[in-house]
Amino acid sequence: MAAIKRILIVGGGTAGWLTAAMLSRLLGSAGGQGVQLTLVESPEIATVGVGEGTFPSIKGSLSLIGIDEARFMRASQGTFKQGIQFRHWVRPPGAAGAASYFHPFSLPSQRGDGPELLPYWLLGETEGRPAFAEAVTLQKSIVDAGRGPKRFNDADFQGPMNYAYHFDAARFAALLCEHSTATGVEHLRATVERVELAADGAIARVVTRERGALTADLYIDCTGFRAALIGSALKAPFRNMNSVLFNDRALAMQVPYERPDAPIAPYTIAAAQEAGWIWDIGLDARRGVGYVYSSRYSSDERAEAVLRAYVGRAGAGLEAKPIRLNVGYRETAWVKNCVSVGLAGGFVEPLESSGIGLIETAAYLIGYLLPHDGEMAPAARIYNELMTGRYQRIFDFIKMHYCLSQRSDSRYWIDNADAATIPDTLKDKLAMWRYRAPHRLDFVTDLEMYLPSSWQYVLYGMEYRSDLSASRARYPRAEQAQREFQTIRQLAPHAVADLPDHRALVKHIYRRALR
């Protein structure tokens, strides 16, 4: 086998450029050293850019790449995201009961040798029975007050609250391009017209209109839903998951604020609708708003009417961009000398911002597993196993948001709760959690994108009932738990007072980027 000296990334956007930036660091390609990285992208093909939200892992990736927080946020019009507010997922608007719940990014409080709070919350050891996220963390109080997750002088990627970001996807890709090329990644603008295979079925070359044939030792497919290499050329099968997650369409709008100093929500809003849900993401100068829906349960015309009703007069005259979604994943995302990253390898609707997190994981695995001697098969097997396991667990997690809903106001919600649409792996988890709380041993660390706490926040936000009465004797530290619940209630107003307004914090960080 020939040693791997050249890698060709086909396709730009967030997937291509984030992969290029991470591999440049992981493989030591800066300054012409190590593996040569080239990215080719067509000036004629626009990126999808479905979502503009991230998961907290993005902070580690930015730090690894070497992009400081202020530069990143100003260049991408970034704002802070401290979690997701789910509106009307449990019950429809107007029904009795809580209208929303919050999935925070900060972990439940557990100081020193103190007890885990979840069992005691389930046993009713909290005063007034607040929602789980409010009982165990300060973050819900902070976002309800419109505060940011950190103070003006906190270090990059650090703050009292855990957080991720919202940003303009096109601007982020442009920043990554600028940064990557400065570290030695070669950038070619050319349109790939065909992919030619060698006798053994591996990719021999990609042929472009402007630059002719391009060759490499490893090809990374970042061509989005087109999957020009892994799908069209290598015929790697795609496992469609629309029988589990029904949404296969989206309409996206860029909505201006009514005034420049309008508050910026420090979380993503996910508002459930009759045949899907609407994302509402606050950037510095605009909101990104979109409706993710199922064509089985809604016409495109009806979907646009639902979106425009949500946006109101702010959407007058604005275009709603249609996007077709290919929900599923490739179980063999690495085939011979080609590996897929991003939409070419799989897609999960952007409910919990898994898209960029999966790109981060894929790029890290490629950098870690890269067979410098050219022996692809062992690395491919491990990559495929790890990515497939991760996709399966993400689909379980997202489906949990739907199948626990109490809504019966449309066929869409009724069918989402049908046991026939729930994966057996998720059924097993839910069955176990009827009489005990989710535990870290329920999760395989290297295959999970979401921490056990995220499962807990969503499970109990969706008002799932875990009856611990038969095991109450296992939880003898009720007084300590009650004191911690009380401490969280008492600290909440102080935490709110200690943290700045979200827009003020964003503006401060933008100014810092100019110094």
Secondary structure, DSSP 4 states (H G I P E B T S, - for coil): -----EEEEE--HHHHHHHHHHHHHHTT-GGG-SSEEEEEE-TT--------B--THHHHHHHHHT--HHHHHHHHT-EEE-EEEEESSSS-TTSSS-SEEEEESSPPP--TTPPPHHHHHHTT-STT---HHHHH-SHHHHHHTTB-SS-TTPPTT--SS--EEE--HHHHHHHHHHHHHHTT-EEEE--EEEEEE-TTSSEEEEEETTTEEE--SEEEE--GGG-IIIIIIT----EE-TTTS---EEEEEEEE-SSTT----SSEEEEEETTEEEEEEE-SSEEEEEEEE-TTT--HHHHHHHHHHHHGGGGTT---EEEE---EE-S--EETTEEE-GGGTEE--GGG-HHHHHHHHHHHHHHHH--TTS-HHHHHHHHHHHHHHHHHHHHHHHHHHHHT----SSHHHHHHT-GGGS-HHHHHHHHHTTSS---GGGS-GGG-SS-HHHHHHHHHHTT-----GGGGGG---HHHHHHHHHHHHHHHHHHHHHS-BHHHHHHHHHHHHT-
